[in-house]
């Protein structure tokens, strides 16, 4: 399961409802939630956040918390 899949599972989100509200196909949502090689586009993240009443910025931070610049030192 992908980070998006875990995020949606924690919130018991109905993917069929998200698909209906966003226009993102159910098959695409399945890819995004179960296939680590599927790349989530910014517009998809934004639409999903709106559909589940989540703050897009907070959702972005949670999904991509492990992403950082190389060589960045913690202060």
PDB file of N, CA, C and O in Angstrom:
ATOM      1  N   UNK A   1       0.847  -1.177   0.000  1.00  0.00           N
ATOM      2  CA  UNK A   1       0.000   0.000   0.000  1.00  0.00           C
ATOM      3  C   UNK A   1       0.891   1.238   0.000  1.00  0.00           C
ATOM      4  O   UNK A   1       1.916   1.266   0.680  1.00  0.00           O
ATOM      5  N   UNK A   2       0.511   2.240  -0.745  1.00  0.00           N
ATOM      6  CA  UNK A   2       1.286   3.474  -0.840  1.00  0.00           C
ATOM      7  C   UNK A   2       0.975   4.385   0.344  1.00  0.00           C
ATOM      8  O   UNK A   2       0.066   4.115   1.128  1.00  0.00           O
ATOM      9  N   UNK A   3       1.739   5.463   0.462  1.00  0.00           N
ATOM     10  CA  UNK A   3       1.470   6.450   1.510  1.00  0.00           C
ATOM     11  C   UNK A   3       0.069   7.035   1.340  1.00  0.00           C
ATOM     12  O   UNK A   3      -0.633   7.261   2.326  1.00  0.00           O
ATOM     13  N   UNK A   4      -0.339   7.278   0.099  1.00  0.00           N
ATOM     14  CA  UNK A   4      -1.696   7.777  -0.137  1.00  0.00           C
ATOM     15  C   UNK A   4      -2.718   6.733   0.295  1.00  0.00           C
ATOM     16  O   UNK A   4      -3.732   7.074   0.903  1.00  0.00           O
ATOM     17  N   UNK A   5      -2.463   5.480  -0.010  1.00  0.00           N
ATOM     18  CA  UNK A   5      -3.363   4.407   0.400  1.00  0.00           C
ATOM     19  C   UNK A   5      -3.515   4.347   1.912  1.00  0.00           C
ATOM     20  O   UNK A   5      -4.625   4.196   2.423  1.00  0.00           O
ATOM     21  N   UNK A   6      -2.405   4.466   2.627  1.00  0.00           N
ATOM     22  CA  UNK A   6      -2.439   4.469   4.092  1.00  0.00           C
ATOM     23  C   UNK A   6      -3.184   5.689   4.618  1.00  0.00           C
ATOM     24  O   UNK A   6      -3.972   5.591   5.559  1.00  0.00           O
ATOM     25  N   UNK A   7      -2.928   6.834   4.004  1.00  0.00           N
ATOM     26  CA  UNK A   7      -3.589   8.082   4.405  1.00  0.00           C
ATOM     27  C   UNK A   7      -5.103   7.952   4.268  1.00  0.00           C
ATOM     28  O   UNK A   7      -5.847   8.327   5.174  1.00  0.00           O
ATOM     29  N   UNK A   8      -5.557   7.421   3.139  1.00  0.00           N
ATOM     30  CA  UNK A   8      -6.995   7.273   2.907  1.00  0.00           C
ATOM     31  C   UNK A   8      -7.592   6.191   3.803  1.00  0.00           C
ATOM     32  O   UNK A   8      -8.724   6.329   4.267  1.00  0.00           O
ATOM     33  N   UNK A   9      -6.847   5.123   4.047  1.00  0.00           N
ATOM     34  CA  UNK A   9      -7.339   4.042   4.905  1.00  0.00           C
ATOM     35  C   UNK A   9      -7.541   4.527   6.339  1.00  0.00           C
ATOM     36  O   UNK A   9      -8.508   4.142   6.997  1.00  0.00           O
ATOM     37  N   UNK A  10      -6.628   5.375   6.823  1.00  0.00           N
ATOM     38  CA  UNK A  10      -6.759   5.917   8.179  1.00  0.00           C
ATOM     39  C   UNK A  10      -8.050   6.713   8.333  1.00  0.00           C
ATOM     40  O   UNK A  10      -8.622   6.797   9.420  1.00  0.00           O
ATOM     41  N   UNK A  11      -8.493   7.291   7.228  1.00  0.00           N
ATOM     42  CA  UNK A  11      -9.690   8.136   7.258  1.00  0.00           C
ATOM     43  C   UNK A  11     -10.935   7.404   6.755  1.00  0.00           C
ATOM     44  O   UNK A  11     -11.988   8.011   6.559  1.00  0.00           O
ATOM     45  N   UNK A  12     -10.801   6.105   6.552  1.00  0.00           N
ATOM     46  CA  UNK A  12     -11.891   5.258   6.033  1.00  0.00           C
ATOM     47  C   UNK A  12     -12.626   5.932   4.870  1.00  0.00           C
ATOM     48  O   UNK A  12     -13.844   6.109   4.890  1.00  0.00           O
ATOM     49  N   UNK A  13     -11.845   6.296   3.869  1.00  0.00           N
ATOM     50  CA  UNK A  13     -12.367   6.987   2.691  1.00  0.00           C
ATOM     51  C   UNK A  13     -12.911   5.980   1.684  1.00  0.00           C
ATOM     52  O   UNK A  13     -12.297   4.941   1.442  1.00  0.00           O
ATOM     53  N   UNK A  14     -14.048   6.289   1.108  1.00  0.00           N
ATOM     54  CA  UNK A  14     -14.663   5.481   0.062  1.00  0.00           C
ATOM     55  C   UNK A  14     -14.097   5.936  -1.286  1.00  0.00           C
ATOM     56  O   UNK A  14     -14.390   7.039  -1.747  1.00  0.00           O
ATOM     57  N   UNK A  15     -13.287   5.083  -1.913  1.00  0.00           N
ATOM     58  CA  UNK A  15     -12.633   5.459  -3.177  1.00  0.00           C
ATOM     59  C   UNK A  15     -13.634   5.709  -4.297  1.00  0.00           C
ATOM     60  O   UNK A  15     -13.396   6.555  -5.158  1.00  0.00           O
ATOM     61  N   UNK A  16     -14.747   4.986  -4.296  1.00  0.00           N
ATOM     62  CA  UNK A  16     -15.772   5.205  -5.326  1.00  0.00           C
ATOM     63  C   UNK A  16     -16.345   6.614  -5.204  1.00  0.00           C
ATOM     64  O   UNK A  16     -16.603   7.272  -6.212  1.00  0.00           O
ATOM     65  N   UNK A  17     -16.542   7.070  -3.980  1.00  0.00           N
ATOM     66  CA  UNK A  17     -17.060   8.431  -3.757  1.00  0.00           C
ATOM     67  C   UNK A  17     -16.018   9.473  -4.166  1.00  0.00           C
ATOM     68  O   UNK A  17     -16.354  10.489  -4.773  1.00  0.00           O
ATOM     69  N   UNK A  18     -14.757   9.217  -3.831  1.00  0.00           N
ATOM     70  CA  UNK A  18     -13.677  10.134  -4.237  1.00  0.00           C
ATOM     71  C   UNK A  18     -13.616  10.204  -5.758  1.00  0.00           C
ATOM     72  O   UNK A  18     -13.467  11.288  -6.322  1.00  0.00           O
ATOM     73  N   UNK A  19     -13.728   9.077  -6.416  1.00  0.00           N
ATOM     74  CA  UNK A  19     -13.716   9.035  -7.877  1.00  0.00           C
ATOM     75  C   UNK A  19     -14.861   9.860  -8.453  1.00  0.00           C
ATOM     76  O   UNK A  19     -14.670  10.644  -9.382  1.00  0.00           O
ATOM     77  N   UNK A  20     -16.038   9.674  -7.895  1.00  0.00           N
ATOM     78  CA  UNK A  20     -17.211  10.402  -8.378  1.00  0.00           C
ATOM     79  C   UNK A  20     -17.043  11.910  -8.190  1.00  0.00           C
ATOM     80  O   UNK A  20     -17.381  12.693  -9.078  1.00  0.00           O
ATOM     81  N   UNK A  21     -16.522  12.309  -7.038  1.00  0.00           N
ATOM     82  CA  UNK A  21     -16.405  13.737  -6.728  1.00  0.00           C
ATOM     83  C   UNK A  21     -15.262  14.419  -7.474  1.00  0.00           C
ATOM     84  O   UNK A  21     -15.344  15.610  -7.772  1.00  0.00           O
ATOM     85  N   UNK A  22     -14.196  13.676  -7.778  1.00  0.00           N
ATOM     86  CA  UNK A  22     -13.004  14.283  -8.380  1.00  0.00           C
ATOM     87  C   UNK A  22     -12.900  14.104  -9.884  1.00  0.00           C
ATOM     88  O   UNK A  22     -12.243  14.892 -10.565  1.00  0.00           O
ATOM     89  N   UNK A  23     -13.549  13.068 -10.405  1.00  0.00           N
ATOM     90  CA  UNK A  23     -13.376  12.739 -11.816  1.00  0.00           C
ATOM     91  C   UNK A  23     -12.158  11.868 -12.072  1.00  0.00           C
ATOM     92  O   UNK A  23     -11.870  11.529 -13.220  1.00  0.00           O
ATOM     93  N   UNK A  24     -11.440  11.501 -11.017  1.00  0.00           N
ATOM     94  CA  UNK A  24     -10.308  10.582 -11.142  1.00  0.00           C
ATOM     95  C   UNK A  24     -10.892   9.172 -11.192  1.00  0.00           C
ATOM     96  O   UNK A  24     -11.687   8.790 -10.333  1.00  0.00           O
ATOM     97  N   UNK A  25     -10.496   8.411 -12.193  1.00  0.00           N
ATOM     98  CA  UNK A  25     -11.084   7.077 -12.362  1.00  0.00           C
ATOM     99  C   UNK A  25     -10.762   6.171 -11.173  1.00  0.00           C
ATOM    100  O   UNK A  25      -9.755   6.354 -10.489  1.00  0.00           O
ATOM    101  N   UNK A  26     -11.631   5.199 -10.942  1.00  0.00           N
ATOM    102  CA  UNK A  26     -11.404   4.236  -9.857  1.00  0.00           C
ATOM    103  C   UNK A  26     -10.115   3.457 -10.089  1.00  0.00           C
ATOM    104  O   UNK A  26      -9.396   3.140  -9.142  1.00  0.00           O
ATOM    105  N   UNK A  27      -9.821   3.147 -11.363  1.00  0.00           N
ATOM    106  CA  UNK A  27      -8.589   2.402 -11.644  1.00  0.00           C
ATOM    107  C   UNK A  27      -7.355   3.249 -11.329  1.00  0.00           C
ATOM    108  O   UNK A  27      -6.357   2.727 -10.833  1.00  0.00           O
ATOM    109  N   UNK A  28      -7.416   4.547 -11.612  1.00  0.00           N
ATOM    110  CA  UNK A  28      -6.297   5.436 -11.283  1.00  0.00           C
ATOM    111  C   UNK A  28      -6.134   5.538  -9.762  1.00  0.00           C
ATOM    112  O   UNK A  28      -5.013   5.511  -9.255  1.00  0.00           O
ATOM    113  N   UNK A  29      -7.244   5.653  -9.039  1.00  0.00           N
ATOM    114  CA  UNK A  29      -7.163   5.704  -7.582  1.00  0.00           C
ATOM    115  C   UNK A  29      -6.571   4.418  -7.021  1.00  0.00           C
ATOM    116  O   UNK A  29      -5.793   4.450  -6.067  1.00  0.00           O
ATOM    117  N   UNK A  30      -6.938   3.291  -7.610  1.00  0.00           N
ATOM    118  CA  UNK A  30      -6.378   2.010  -7.175  1.00  0.00           C
ATOM    119  C   UNK A  30      -4.874   1.988  -7.408  1.00  0.00           C
ATOM    120  O   UNK A  30      -4.120   1.531  -6.549  1.00  0.00           O
ATOM    121  N   UNK A  31      -4.429   2.483  -8.571  1.00  0.00           N
ATOM    122  CA  UNK A  31      -2.985   2.575  -8.849  1.00  0.00           C
ATOM    123  C   UNK A  31      -2.301   3.441  -7.797  1.00  0.00           C
ATOM    124  O   UNK A  31      -1.273   3.056  -7.239  1.00  0.00           O
ATOM    125  N   UNK A  32      -2.874   4.607  -7.529  1.00  0.00           N
ATOM    126  CA  UNK A  32      -2.262   5.562  -6.610  1.00  0.00           C
ATOM    127  C   UNK A  32      -2.209   5.047  -5.173  1.00  0.00           C
ATOM    128  O   UNK A  32      -1.340   5.454  -4.401  1.00  0.00           O
ATOM    129  N   UNK A  33      -3.123   4.164  -4.813  1.00  0.00           N
ATOM    130  CA  UNK A  33      -3.172   3.674  -3.438  1.00  0.00           C
ATOM    131  C   UNK A  33      -2.463   2.341  -3.234  1.00  0.00           C
ATOM    132  O   UNK A  33      -2.216   1.938  -2.097  1.00  0.00           O
ATOM    133  N   UNK A  34      -2.133   1.652  -4.331  1.00  0.00           N
ATOM    134  CA  UNK A  34      -1.533   0.327  -4.155  1.00  0.00           C
ATOM    135  C   UNK A  34      -0.230   0.107  -4.914  1.00  0.00           C
ATOM    136  O   UNK A  34       0.470  -0.871  -4.651  1.00  0.00           O
ATOM    137  N   UNK A  35       0.109   0.979  -5.838  1.00  0.00           N
ATOM    138  CA  UNK A  35       1.291   0.784  -6.673  1.00  0.00           C
ATOM    139  C   UNK A  35       2.321   1.870  -6.367  1.00  0.00           C
ATOM    140  O   UNK A  35       2.124   3.036  -6.707  1.00  0.00           O
ATOM    141  N   UNK A  36       3.419   1.477  -5.721  1.00  0.00           N
ATOM    142  CA  UNK A  36       4.443   2.455  -5.337  1.00  0.00           C
ATOM    143  C   UNK A  36       5.082   3.172  -6.519  1.00  0.00           C
ATOM    144  O   UNK A  36       5.644   4.254  -6.349  1.00  0.00           O
ATOM    145  N   UNK A  37       5.007   2.595  -7.702  1.00  0.00           N
ATOM    146  CA  UNK A  37       5.612   3.262  -8.861  1.00  0.00           C
ATOM    147  C   UNK A  37       4.664   4.280  -9.499  1.00  0.00           C
ATOM    148  O   UNK A  37       5.082   5.034 -10.377  1.00  0.00           O
ATOM    149  N   UNK A  38       3.406   4.316  -9.081  1.00  0.00           N
ATOM    150  CA  UNK A  38       2.457   5.310  -9.604  1.00  0.00           C
ATOM    151  C   UNK A  38       2.797   6.668  -9.001  1.00  0.00           C
ATOM    152  O   UNK A  38       2.989   6.787  -7.790  1.00  0.00           O
ATOM    153  N   UNK A  39       2.869   7.671  -9.834  1.00  0.00           N
ATOM    154  CA  UNK A  39       3.226   9.015  -9.384  1.00  0.00           C
ATOM    155  C   UNK A  39       1.971   9.866  -9.215  1.00  0.00           C
ATOM    156  O   UNK A  39       1.193  10.038 -10.153  1.00  0.00           O
ATOM    157  N   UNK A  40       1.788  10.388  -8.021  1.00  0.00           N
ATOM    158  CA  UNK A  40       0.663  11.255  -7.703  1.00  0.00           C
ATOM    159  C   UNK A  40       0.942  12.656  -8.225  1.00  0.00           C
ATOM    160  O   UNK A  40       1.942  13.273  -7.856  1.00  0.00           O
ATOM    161  N   UNK A  41       0.061  13.156  -9.081  1.00  0.00           N
ATOM    162  CA  UNK A  41       0.211  14.516  -9.613  1.00  0.00           C
ATOM    163  C   UNK A  41      -0.372  15.517  -8.615  1.00  0.00           C
ATOM    164  O   UNK A  41      -1.252  15.177  -7.825  1.00  0.00           O
ATOM    165  N   UNK A  42       0.123  16.741  -8.660  1.00  0.00           N
ATOM    166  CA  UNK A  42      -0.331  17.780  -7.740  1.00  0.00           C
ATOM    167  C   UNK A  42      -1.828  18.035  -7.878  1.00  0.00           C
ATOM    168  O   UNK A  42      -2.519  18.227  -6.877  1.00  0.00           O
ATOM    169  N   UNK A  43      -2.333  18.040  -9.112  1.00  0.00           N
ATOM    170  CA  UNK A  43      -3.764  18.299  -9.293  1.00  0.00           C
ATOM    171  C   UNK A  43      -4.608  17.171  -8.708  1.00  0.00           C
ATOM    172  O   UNK A  43      -5.702  17.414  -8.199  1.00  0.00           O
ATOM    173  N   UNK A  44      -4.110  15.946  -8.779  1.00  0.00           N
ATOM    174  CA  UNK A  44      -4.824  14.810  -8.198  1.00  0.00           C
ATOM    175  C   UNK A  44      -4.848  14.920  -6.671  1.00  0.00           C
ATOM    176  O   UNK A  44      -5.886  14.707  -6.045  1.00  0.00           O
ATOM    177  N   UNK A  45      -3.711  15.250  -6.083  1.00  0.00           N
ATOM    178  CA  UNK A  45      -3.639  15.418  -4.639  1.00  0.00           C
ATOM    179  C   UNK A  45      -4.617  16.497  -4.191  1.00  0.00           C
ATOM    180  O   UNK A  45      -5.342  16.312  -3.213  1.00  0.00           O
ATOM    181  N   UNK A  46      -4.640  17.605  -4.889  1.00  0.00           N
ATOM    182  CA  UNK A  46      -5.522  18.721  -4.536  1.00  0.00           C
ATOM    183  C   UNK A  46      -6.990  18.307  -4.610  1.00  0.00           C
ATOM    184  O   UNK A  46      -7.765  18.592  -3.697  1.00  0.00           O
ATOM    185  N   UNK A  47      -7.373  17.636  -5.698  1.00  0.00           N
ATOM    186  CA  UNK A  47      -8.760  17.200  -5.851  1.00  0.00           C
ATOM    187  C   UNK A  47      -9.151  16.181  -4.785  1.00  0.00           C
ATOM    188  O   UNK A  47     -10.252  16.245  -4.239  1.00  0.00           O
ATOM    189  N   UNK A  48      -8.259  15.249  -4.489  1.00  0.00           N
ATOM    190  CA  UNK A  48      -8.547  14.248  -3.459  1.00  0.00           C
ATOM    191  C   UNK A  48      -8.718  14.927  -2.104  1.00  0.00           C
ATOM    192  O   UNK A  48      -9.642  14.605  -1.356  1.00  0.00           O
ATOM    193  N   UNK A  49      -7.832  15.861  -1.789  1.00  0.00           N
ATOM    194  CA  UNK A  49      -7.940  16.589  -0.520  1.00  0.00           C
ATOM    195  C   UNK A  49      -9.286  17.300  -0.415  1.00  0.00           C
ATOM    196  O   UNK A  49      -9.946  17.235   0.622  1.00  0.00           O
ATOM    197  N   UNK A  50      -9.691  17.972  -1.480  1.00  0.00           N
ATOM    198  CA  UNK A  50     -10.984  18.657  -1.462  1.00  0.00           C
ATOM    199  C   UNK A  50     -12.125  17.669  -1.262  1.00  0.00           C
ATOM    200  O   UNK A  50     -13.065  17.940  -0.514  1.00  0.00           O
ATOM    201  N   UNK A  51     -12.041  16.531  -1.926  1.00  0.00           N
ATOM    202  CA  UNK A  51     -13.114  15.532  -1.864  1.00  0.00           C
ATOM    203  C   UNK A  51     -13.269  14.924  -0.474  1.00  0.00           C
ATOM    204  O   UNK A  51     -14.371  14.530  -0.091  1.00  0.00           O
ATOM    205  N   UNK A  52     -12.181  14.844   0.281  1.00  0.00           N
ATOM    206  CA  UNK A  52     -12.252  14.231   1.612  1.00  0.00           C
ATOM    207  C   UNK A  52     -12.209  15.279   2.726  1.00  0.00           C
ATOM    208  O   UNK A  52     -12.047  14.941   3.899  1.00  0.00           O
ATOM    209  N   UNK A  53     -12.353  16.538   2.355  1.00  0.00           N
ATOM    210  CA  UNK A  53     -12.363  17.650   3.317  1.00  0.00           C
ATOM    211  C   UNK A  53     -11.086  17.704   4.148  1.00  0.00           C
ATOM    212  O   UNK A  53     -11.122  17.929   5.358  1.00  0.00           O
ATOM    213  N   UNK A  54      -9.963  17.495   3.476  1.00  0.00           N
ATOM    214  CA  UNK A  54      -8.656  17.589   4.128  1.00  0.00           C
ATOM    215  C   UNK A  54      -7.965  18.857   3.641  1.00  0.00           C
ATOM    216  O   UNK A  54      -8.230  19.329   2.536  1.00  0.00           O
ATOM    217  N   UNK A  55      -7.085  19.403   4.462  1.00  0.00           N
ATOM    218  CA  UNK A  55      -6.293  20.553   4.057  1.00  0.00           C
ATOM    219  C   UNK A  55      -5.219  20.067   3.084  1.00  0.00           C
ATOM    220  O   UNK A  55      -4.400  19.225   3.450  1.00  0.00           O
ATOM    221  N   UNK A  56      -5.208  20.586   1.839  1.00  0.00           N
ATOM    222  CA  UNK A  56      -4.236  20.103   0.850  1.00  0.00           C
ATOM    223  C   UNK A  56      -2.780  20.244   1.307  1.00  0.00           C
ATOM    224  O   UNK A  56      -1.960  19.362   1.048  1.00  0.00           O
ATOM    225  N   UNK A  57      -2.464  21.334   1.976  1.00  0.00           N
ATOM    226  CA  UNK A  57      -1.095  21.542   2.444  1.00  0.00           C
ATOM    227  C   UNK A  57      -0.680  20.534   3.500  1.00  0.00           C
ATOM    228  O   UNK A  57       0.425  19.994   3.453  1.00  0.00           O
ATOM    229  N   UNK A  58      -1.564  20.283   4.448  1.00  0.00           N
ATOM    230  CA  UNK A  58      -1.276  19.299   5.492  1.00  0.00           C
ATOM    231  C   UNK A  58      -1.182  17.893   4.910  1.00  0.00           C
ATOM    232  O   UNK A  58      -0.340  17.094   5.320  1.00  0.00           O
ATOM    233  N   UNK A  59      -2.057  17.602   3.952  1.00  0.00           N
ATOM    234  CA  UNK A  59      -2.020  16.294   3.295  1.00  0.00           C
ATOM    235  C   UNK A  59      -0.690  16.126   2.567  1.00  0.00           C
ATOM    236  O   UNK A  59      -0.065  15.069   2.649  1.00  0.00           O
ATOM    237  N   UNK A  60      -0.259  17.158   1.859  1.00  0.00           N
ATOM    238  CA  UNK A  60       1.017  17.138   1.141  1.00  0.00           C
ATOM    239  C   UNK A  60       2.167  16.880   2.115  1.00  0.00           C
ATOM    240  O   UNK A  60       3.020  16.029   1.865  1.00  0.00           O
ATOM    241  N   UNK A  61       2.183  17.619   3.225  1.00  0.00           N
ATOM    242  CA  UNK A  61       3.257  17.452   4.216  1.00  0.00           C
ATOM    243  C   UNK A  61       3.310  16.023   4.746  1.00  0.00           C
ATOM    244  O   UNK A  61       4.388  15.448   4.891  1.00  0.00           O
ATOM    245  N   UNK A  62       2.141  15.456   5.032  1.00  0.00           N
ATOM    246  CA  UNK A  62       2.111  14.098   5.579  1.00  0.00           C
ATOM    247  C   UNK A  62       2.558  13.063   4.548  1.00  0.00           C
ATOM    248  O   UNK A  62       3.302  12.139   4.876  1.00  0.00           O
ATOM    249  N   UNK A  63       2.107  13.216   3.307  1.00  0.00           N
ATOM    250  CA  UNK A  63       2.447  12.237   2.278  1.00  0.00           C
ATOM    251  C   UNK A  63       3.910  12.299   1.862  1.00  0.00           C
ATOM    252  O   UNK A  63       4.487  11.283   1.475  1.00  0.00           O
ATOM    253  N   UNK A  64       4.515  13.481   1.937  1.00  0.00           N
ATOM    254  CA  UNK A  64       5.882  13.657   1.446  1.00  0.00           C
ATOM    255  C   UNK A  64       6.855  14.059   2.550  1.00  0.00           C
ATOM    256  O   UNK A  64       7.854  14.727   2.282  1.00  0.00           O
ATOM    257  N   UNK A  65       6.571  13.657   3.792  1.00  0.00           N
ATOM    258  CA  UNK A  65       7.424  14.062   4.905  1.00  0.00           C
ATOM    259  C   UNK A  65       8.843  13.515   4.802  1.00  0.00           C
ATOM    260  O   UNK A  65       9.764  14.111   5.360  1.00  0.00           O
ATOM    261  N   UNK A  66       9.046  12.411   4.114  1.00  0.00           N
ATOM    262  CA  UNK A  66      10.375  11.827   3.989  1.00  0.00           C
ATOM    263  C   UNK A  66      11.199  12.392   2.846  1.00  0.00           C
ATOM    264  O   UNK A  66      12.347  11.991   2.657  1.00  0.00           O
ATOM    265  N   UNK A  67      10.636  13.308   2.088  1.00  0.00           N
ATOM    266  CA  UNK A  67      11.334  13.876   0.935  1.00  0.00           C
ATOM    267  C   UNK A  67      12.118  15.103   1.384  1.00  0.00           C
ATOM    268  O   UNK A  67      11.583  15.976   2.066  1.00  0.00           O
ATOM    269  N   UNK A  68      13.378  15.162   1.001  1.00  0.00           N
ATOM    270  CA  UNK A  68      14.196  16.310   1.377  1.00  0.00           C
ATOM    271  C   UNK A  68      15.374  16.475   0.435  1.00  0.00           C
ATOM    272  O   UNK A  68      15.650  15.618  -0.404  1.00  0.00           O
ATOM    273  N   UNK A  69      16.047  17.574   0.590  1.00  0.00           N
ATOM    274  CA  UNK A  69      17.220  17.863  -0.222  1.00  0.00           C
ATOM    275  C   UNK A  69      18.397  17.019   0.243  1.00  0.00           C
ATOM    276  O   UNK A  69      18.519  16.709   1.428  1.00  0.00           O
ATOM    277  N   UNK A  70      19.249  16.655  -0.682  1.00  0.00           N
ATOM    278  CA  UNK A  70      20.459  15.904  -0.345  1.00  0.00           C
ATOM    279  C   UNK A  70      21.424  16.834   0.368  1.00  0.00           C
ATOM    280  O   UNK A  70      21.584  17.996  -0.006  1.00  0.00           O
ATOM    281  N   UNK A  71      22.057  16.309   1.389  1.00  0.00           N
ATOM    282  CA  UNK A  71      23.062  17.085   2.103  1.00  0.00           C
ATOM    283  C   UNK A  71      22.489  18.071   3.093  1.00  0.00           C
ATOM    284  O   UNK A  71      23.239  18.818   3.720  1.00  0.00           O
ATOM    285  N   UNK A  72      21.175  18.093   3.251  1.00  0.00           N
ATOM    286  CA  UNK A  72      20.571  19.027   4.200  1.00  0.00           C
ATOM    287  C   UNK A  72      20.848  18.533   5.613  1.00  0.00           C
ATOM    288  O   UNK A  72      20.568  17.382   5.949  1.00  0.00           O
ATOM    289  N   UNK A  73      21.399  19.418   6.433  1.00  0.00           N
ATOM    290  CA  UNK A  73      21.722  19.062   7.809  1.00  0.00           C
ATOM    291  C   UNK A  73      20.636  19.597   8.732  1.00  0.00           C
ATOM    292  O   UNK A  73      20.178  20.731   8.589  1.00  0.00           O
ATOM    293  N   UNK A  74      20.234  18.758   9.682  1.00  0.00           N
ATOM    294  CA  UNK A  74      19.262  19.199  10.682  1.00  0.00           C
ATOM    295  C   UNK A  74      19.960  20.128  11.654  1.00  0.00           C
ATOM    296  O   UNK A  74      21.112  19.917  12.035  1.00  0.00           O
ATOM    297  N   UNK A  75      19.237  21.154  12.041  1.00  0.00           N
ATOM    298  CA  UNK A  75      19.810  22.113  12.992  1.00  0.00           C
ATOM    299  C   UNK A  75      19.251  21.873  14.357  1.00  0.00           C
ATOM    300  O   UNK A  75      19.606  22.576  15.303  1.00  0.00           O
TER     301      UNK A  75
END
